[in-house]
Amino acid sequence: MTFAEIKRRLPPRTLAFLAVGALVAGGFMAMFIVPDYRQCQVLTAENAGLRATLEVRRQMVPVVETLKKARTDLPEVTAMTGQERLPLAEVGRLAAIMDGLAAPLRLRLTQVSPDPSSVTRDGLVAVRLAVLGESDRFREFLLALGRYAPLTKVESVVTHVGRDGREYRVKCWLSVG
């Protein structure tokens, strides 16, 4: 049956009711069903992302436990009680002082360069260090450097592999007086 035959058999009033009913049904779908369907799709995608994140976290649980155990085995670093200033006459011996920190750990100090243009009003001077050696020994060097009284802060540590091995570059600030 074609639309023309349906139109001829049904009275115009019934056709009008059917058209109005179709418009109401279409409007209802456009106003309520379609937005909810789209929101359902968004929530389904978000749920899938959260499930993936949860699965990654479940896989990382053994790694986190290992890291927690390793953290308990690390030596405790205590804070310095008093801040000492490095005498100005000792700045020239800074290479020997830093080498004294690195040599017992079998690290090779390749550069110690205090930057005179970095001196602040508070008496701080930036010192750049370059150290060659193994990472475990370098970590011990950083702990020893942290116990060095004139040290106020370590600004940056950068590492890269050179032709002589792993090289570490440290920029730190010392209190000079």
Backbone torsions as a table, in degrees:
resi	resn	phi	psi	omega
1	MET	NA	133.0	-179.1
2	THR	-94.4	169.8	-179.2
3	PHE	-63.8	-35.2	179.8
4	ALA	-65.0	-39.5	179.2
5	GLU	-67.9	-40.0	178.3
6	ILE	-63.8	-38.0	-178.8
7	LYS	-66.4	-36.3	-179.4
8	ARG	-74.4	-35.1	-175.7
9	ARG	-80.2	-33.3	-178.0
10	LEU	-93.3	145.9	177.6
11	PRO	-69.6	156.2	-178.1
12	PRO	-60.6	-33.6	-179.1
13	ARG	-65.0	-40.4	178.1
14	THR	-65.5	-41.8	177.4
15	LEU	-61.9	-38.8	178.7
16	ALA	-65.4	-42.9	177.6
17	PHE	-62.6	-41.2	177.9
18	LEU	-62.9	-42.5	179.5
19	ALA	-64.8	-45.2	178.3
20	VAL	-63.6	-41.0	178.5
21	GLY	-62.9	-41.1	178.0
22	ALA	-64.9	-40.0	178.0
23	LEU	-65.1	-41.4	179.0
24	VAL	-64.8	-43.7	178.9
25	ALA	-63.8	-42.3	177.8
26	GLY	-64.2	-42.2	177.8
27	GLY	-64.2	-40.9	178.0
28	PHE	-60.9	-43.7	179.2
29	MET	-65.0	-42.8	-178.4
30	ALA	-66.9	-33.7	-176.1
31	MET	-86.2	-32.3	-171.7
32	PHE	-119.7	-45.8	-172.7
33	ILE	-75.9	-49.5	-175.5
34	VAL	-62.9	-46.8	177.9
35	PRO	-61.9	-38.6	177.9
36	ASP	-66.1	-36.6	178.0
37	TYR	-64.6	-43.6	178.5
38	ARG	-64.4	-42.7	178.3
39	GLN	-62.7	-37.1	177.1
40	CYS	-62.4	-40.7	178.1
41	GLN	-64.4	-42.6	179.2
42	VAL	-62.7	-45.4	-179.3
43	LEU	-66.5	-34.4	177.2
44	THR	-64.9	-43.2	177.7
45	ALA	-64.9	-41.7	178.4
46	GLU	-64.3	-39.9	177.9
47	ASN	-61.7	-41.5	178.9
48	ALA	-64.0	-40.7	177.2
49	GLY	-63.7	-41.8	178.9
50	LEU	-66.6	-36.9	176.9
51	ARG	-64.6	-39.7	177.8
52	ALA	-64.5	-42.6	178.2
53	THR	-63.2	-41.6	178.6
54	LEU	-62.3	-40.2	179.5
55	GLU	-65.5	-40.6	177.0
56	VAL	-63.2	-41.5	178.9
57	ARG	-63.9	-39.1	177.9
58	ARG	-62.9	-38.3	179.6
59	GLN	-70.9	-26.3	-177.8
60	MET	-86.5	-5.9	-178.1
61	VAL	-56.9	-45.7	178.8
62	PRO	-62.0	-36.3	179.3
63	VAL	-66.2	-43.0	179.3
64	VAL	-63.0	-41.7	178.8
65	GLU	-63.5	-40.9	178.2
66	THR	-64.1	-41.4	178.5
67	LEU	-65.5	-39.8	177.3
68	LYS	-62.5	-41.1	178.7
69	LYS	-65.9	-41.3	178.9
70	ALA	-65.1	-35.1	179.5
71	ARG	-64.2	-36.5	179.8
72	THR	-70.3	-24.6	-179.8
73	ASP	-83.2	-10.7	-178.7
74	LEU	-72.4	145.9	176.6
75	PRO	-70.4	149.7	-179.0
76	GLU	-82.7	133.7	178.1
77	VAL	-101.6	121.3	-178.8
78	THR	-94.4	150.0	179.7
79	ALA	-74.8	149.1	178.1
80	MET	-71.9	143.3	-178.1
81	THR	-82.8	-41.0	-178.4
82	GLY	-131.5	143.7	179.7
83	GLN	-89.9	117.9	176.9
84	GLU	-102.1	151.2	176.4
85	ARG	-100.3	143.2	175.2
86	LEU	-79.2	123.8	178.7
87	PRO	-59.1	144.5	-177.2
88	LEU	-58.5	-33.7	179.6
89	ALA	-67.6	-23.7	-178.1
90	GLU	-82.6	-11.0	-178.9
91	VAL	-60.7	-34.6	177.6
92	GLY	-67.4	-24.8	179.0
93	ARG	-94.4	11.1	-175.5
94	LEU	-59.5	-35.6	178.4
95	ALA	-63.0	-42.7	179.6
96	ALA	-68.0	-37.4	179.3
97	ILE	-64.7	-47.8	-179.9
98	MET	-67.3	-34.8	177.0
99	ASP	-66.1	-32.7	175.4
100	GLY	-64.9	-28.9	175.5
101	LEU	-78.7	-33.8	-174.0
102	ALA	-87.9	-35.1	-173.4
103	ALA	-60.4	-44.1	179.5
104	PRO	-63.1	-20.6	-179.6
105	LEU	-94.4	6.8	-179.0
106	ARG	57.9	42.5	172.7
107	LEU	-107.6	149.3	179.0
108	ARG	-107.6	122.1	178.3
109	LEU	-87.0	118.1	-177.2
110	THR	-102.9	-17.1	-179.2
111	GLN	-155.7	133.0	169.9
112	VAL	-135.3	110.8	-177.1
113	SER	-135.2	102.6	172.4
114	PRO	-71.0	140.8	-177.9
115	ASP	-101.1	102.9	-176.9
116	PRO	-63.9	-25.6	-179.8
117	SER	-76.1	-7.6	-177.9
118	SER	-95.2	0.2	-176.9
119	VAL	-61.6	130.3	-179.4
120	THR	-101.2	172.4	178.2
121	ARG	-67.0	-24.6	179.2
122	ASP	-80.3	-1.7	179.9
123	GLY	84.5	27.5	177.3
124	LEU	-98.4	143.9	177.8
125	VAL	-134.0	138.3	178.1
126	ALA	-82.4	137.2	178.4
127	VAL	-128.3	130.1	177.5
128	ARG	-104.2	130.5	-179.8
129	LEU	-119.8	145.0	171.5
130	ALA	-126.6	125.9	-174.1
131	VAL	-129.1	137.5	175.8
132	LEU	-111.1	137.8	176.1
133	GLY	155.4	-170.0	-177.8
134	GLU	-80.3	154.4	-175.1
135	SER	-66.9	-37.8	179.5
136	ASP	-64.7	-39.8	179.1
137	ARG	-71.2	-34.1	177.3
138	PHE	-65.9	-37.1	176.7
139	ARG	-61.0	-42.7	176.8
140	GLU	-64.5	-35.0	177.0
141	PHE	-63.9	-42.1	178.1
142	LEU	-63.3	-36.9	176.7
143	LEU	-65.6	-41.6	177.6
144	ALA	-66.0	-38.9	177.4
145	LEU	-63.8	-36.7	178.3
146	GLY	-65.1	-27.0	178.0
147	ARG	-86.2	-7.1	179.4
148	TYR	-73.1	118.5	-168.4
149	ALA	-58.6	-42.1	-178.6
150	PRO	-70.8	-10.3	-179.4
151	LEU	-68.0	128.5	175.7
152	THR	-103.2	-37.5	176.1
153	LYS	-164.5	155.8	172.4
154	VAL	-103.6	116.1	-175.6
155	GLU	-80.6	-43.5	-178.1
156	SER	-153.6	152.3	173.8
157	VAL	-135.0	125.0	-179.7
158	VAL	-127.3	140.7	179.8
159	THR	-128.3	148.3	171.7
160	HIS	-158.1	160.8	-179.4
161	VAL	-92.5	121.0	177.4
162	GLY	-105.1	-172.1	-178.9
163	ARG	-75.7	-20.3	178.6
164	ASP	-93.5	0.1	-178.4
165	GLY	127.4	-162.5	-179.7
166	ARG	-76.8	127.9	-179.7
167	GLU	-115.4	137.4	-179.8
168	TYR	-117.3	134.0	176.1
169	ARG	-116.0	126.4	-175.7
170	VAL	-122.3	133.3	171.1
171	LYS	-114.8	119.0	-178.7
172	CYS	-131.7	164.7	-178.3
173	TRP	-117.4	129.4	178.7
174	LEU	-114.3	147.6	177.2
175	SER	-89.0	121.5	-176.9
176	VAL	-119.3	139.6	-179.4
177	GLY	-146.3	NA	NA
